[in-house]
Amino acid sequence: MRKLRRWGPGLLLVTPSLLALGVFVYGFIGWNLRVSFTSWRGLTPKYDNVGFENYRALARDERFNLDVKHVLVFTLVFVGGSLLLGFFMAMLLERGIRAETVFRTIFLLPMAISFIATAIVWRWMLDNGGAHTTGLNGLLGDVGLGFLRSDWHKTDSTWAIAAIGLPAGWALSGYIMALFLAGLRGVPDELREAARVDGANEPRVFWHVVRPMLLPVVMSAVVILAHISLKTFDLLYAIDNKNINIDVPALYMWFTTFDGGFYARGASIATLLLLGVALVIVPYIWYSVRSERRR
């Protein structure tokens, strides 16, 4: 009875959330997995069992393999760019510039804008309309750097998807800045002063004192950005949803399922995306739990 009185109210409070989580998250994940082993096509459900045939078909699908390459390139550019830009902005604020609150708000503002709105703005920014082009190409032409103009995401190169890393990195760099800034200001001043007393200059203080204490922040940022990149859909869809050069598994899943009616294939792609996200998140959770136990 004592245990019931102690745990009962709290358990009663979280039970509705646990039930909703079980049904609308894990229940639908299980249902999606079941559909991926069927031959369901069209609006009429078909719950037969074809084994791993849908997954084998995806392994032979040229478009899906191309989409996997695209999402890897996008992840590389998006994660790397967001980390570099976020760290640079955090270092500027760490130096104690004037009007820090104003700059911090400006840096964080893109994060408050939806990916759809971001896509609409950057669709104009990445325009290459010839002589009357606007956006970045227009700016490059106005400052005498017209030779740097590009077709951006409309180029035929495999790296066309890398151009989408610009708006995605712009949107998330403020969040990464906040993570790095918190990490930088979490380093005790005593450690820095002790290093300076021992004769270390500022680069050595950063490398030997600050950098090791920022590693948990870097790991968290990489995990957050990587899992966002794998499931990014709305940004790509709003910028140019018919461009095969920026096609990714999330877009392919949408068109396969809702335009083509191949529900089983779409469920298979969704399952693979879930596994991709799990491969990023689960090792991080395992490492974090293990580190906590060591303490």
N, C-alpha and C positions, 0 to 999 in steps of 0.2 A: 504493500500500500504506500509506503514512503517513497519508493521509486516511482510509483505511478503518479503520486502527487508532485514529485519533483520534475519528472519528464513529461507528464501528461499535457499540461497547458501548452508547452512549446511544441510538442508533437502534433497537438490538435491545430495549432496555428499554421504549421508548415504542411500539413496533410493535403489541403487543396492544391498548393503549388506542386507538391510531389506527384499528385495524381495527374495534374495537367501536363507536367513534364513527361511523365511516363507515357501518357496517351499521345500527346501532340508532338513530341520529339522522338522518343525511342520507339513508340508504337509505329509512327510513320516511317522511321528508318527501317524497321523490320518489314513493314509492308512494301517499301520501295525495294528492299533486297529480294523479297519474294517475287515481285513483278519482274525483276531483272533475270530471273530464271524461267520466264515464260516466253511465249511467242506473240504476246498481245500486240495487235495492230488495229487501229481504228477505235471507234467510240465504244465498241462492245467489249467488255472485259473478257479475258481468256486466261484462266489460271491453270494452264498445262505445265509441263516440266520439260524443258529442253536442255537442262544442265548448264554448262558454261558456254554454250554456243554463241550467245550474244557477246561475251567477252572475247572469244576467239575471233569473231567477226570484226570487233573493234581493233584487235591486234593486226588484222589484215587491211583495215580501212586506212587509205592514204590520207584522207582528210583528218581523221582523228590523230594519226601520227604527226601530221603537220601541226595540228592544234597543240599537241603536247610540246613540240619544239617552241612554238610561239609563247606558251605560258611560261616556259623555262627562261626564255629571253626576257619576257616582261618582268618576271620575278627578279631576275638579276639586276635589271636597270632600275626597277621600282625600289627594291630593298636597298641597293647600293646608293642610289641618288637620295633617297629619303634619309638614310643614315648620315651621309656626308653633309647635306644641307641642314639637317636638324642639329648636328654637332656643331657646325659652323655658327649657326644662330645662337646656340646655347653658349658657346665660347664668347660671342660678342656681349651677351647679357651678363655673363659671369665677370666680365671686366668692369662692370659697374658703370655702364654708360648712362647719360642723362635721359630722363623720361623713359626709364625702363618699363614702367607699367604700360605706357603707350605702345612701345615696340613689342612687348610681350603679347598685347592684345592683337596687334596687327599680324604677328607671326601665327597666332592661334586662329585667326579669323577663317582661313580657308577650311579648317577642320569643321567649322559650323555650317558649311555650305554642302548641300547634298551632291552626290556624284552626278546626278542628272543635270543640275545647274552648272556644275563644274564642266561637264561635257559640252554643254551649249556654249559656254564662254570659250573653251579651248578649241572647239570646232572652228570658231572664227579665228582664234589665235594661230591655228595651224593651216590656215587657208593659203592656197597657192593659185590664185586666180589669174596668173599671167602679169601683164603690165600694170593692172590696177589691183594687185594683190594687197591684202591687209594683214593684220596680225604681226607675227614674228618676221615673216618674210618682208613685209612692208617696212618694218623697223630696220631690218638689216640693210635694205636698199637705201633708206633715208640717211643712214650713218656711214654710207660708203662701203658696206660689207655685203654688197649684192651677190658676190661670188659664193657666199655661204648659204644662199637660199636653198631650200629643199622641198621636196614633195611630202616630206614627213611620213605620215601613216599611209599615204596613197602611193608610195613608191613600190616597185615590184620586188624589192629586196626582202630577204627573210627577216631583216632587222627593222622592217616597217613597224612592227609591234613595239619596238623600243621607243618610238615617238610617243606612244600612249603612256609610257612611264613618266613623261614630263608632267601632264596634268595630275596623274595619280600621286607622284612624289610631291608636287606642289600642295595637294590637298592634305597629305599626311605628315609633311615635314614639321609643321607646327606642333603636332602631338609628340613627335620624336624629340623635338627641341625641349618640350616640357619634361620628358623623361631624363634627357641628358642634363638639363639644368638642375633637376632635383638630385641627380647623382653627383654632380660637381659640388653642389652646396652641402651634400651629405658627407663630404670628406672633411675630417676634423682639421682645423687650422693648426693644431699642435703638431700634427704629422708633417705638414708642409714647412712649418717653422723649424722643426728638428732637422729636416733635410737641408734647409738653407744654412742652418748653423754648421752643418757638417761640410759645407762648401759646395752644395749642389746648385747649379744654375736653374732657371725656370724650365727649360726643356727637360732637364734630368728630373726635376721635381715632378713634372707631369708624367714622364715615362715610368718612373720607379715608384711613385706614390699614388698619383691620381688614376693613372691608367688601370692598374690592377683592381681598383675599387669600382671602376666603371664597367667591368666585364659582365656582372649580373644585369646591368641596364642594357648593354649591347645584346645579350642573349634574349632578354625579354622583348626588345624592339624587333630583333630579327624574327622571332617566332610570331609576333603580332602581325608584322608586315607580310611575312611569307604566307600565312594562312589567309590574309586578306587578298593577296595577289591570286591565289589559286581559285578563289570563288568570286572574283570581280566579274560582274556582268553588266550592271546598269551603265557604267562609264563607257564601256566598249559599245554597247548597244546604241547609246545616244549619240556617240561621235560618228560612227559609220557601221551600221549593223550588217550591211551587205558586202563589206570588203573582206574577201577571203584572206588578205594579207594580215589582218589583225584578228582573225578568227581564233577562238580559244575553246577548250572543252565546255565551258559554261554556256557559251553562245550556241555551240553545236548541239548541246543537250536541249536547249530551248527550241531551236528550229526543228530538230529531229522529232521532238515530242509533240509540239503544238502546231507546227506547220505540216509535218509529214505524217503524224499520227503513229509513229513507231514508239509506243510507250515502253516496250520492253527494252529497246536500245537506249532510250533516254534514261530509264532507271539504271541501266548498267553504267552509263557515263556518270550519273549522279553518285552511284556507289563508289566508283573509282575516284571521284573528286573527294568524297568523304574519307576514303583511305589515304589520299594524299595529304589532306588536312591532319589526319590522325598521325601520320608519319612525322609531321612537323611538331605537333603539340605533345603527343604522348612521351617522347624522349625528354622533352623539357620538364614535364610534370614529374617524371621519374627522377630526373636529376635534382629537381627542387626538393622533392620529398626526402631523397637520400641525403642532401645537404643539411636539411633541417634535423634529421635524425642524428647526424654526426655532431651537431651542436648540443 
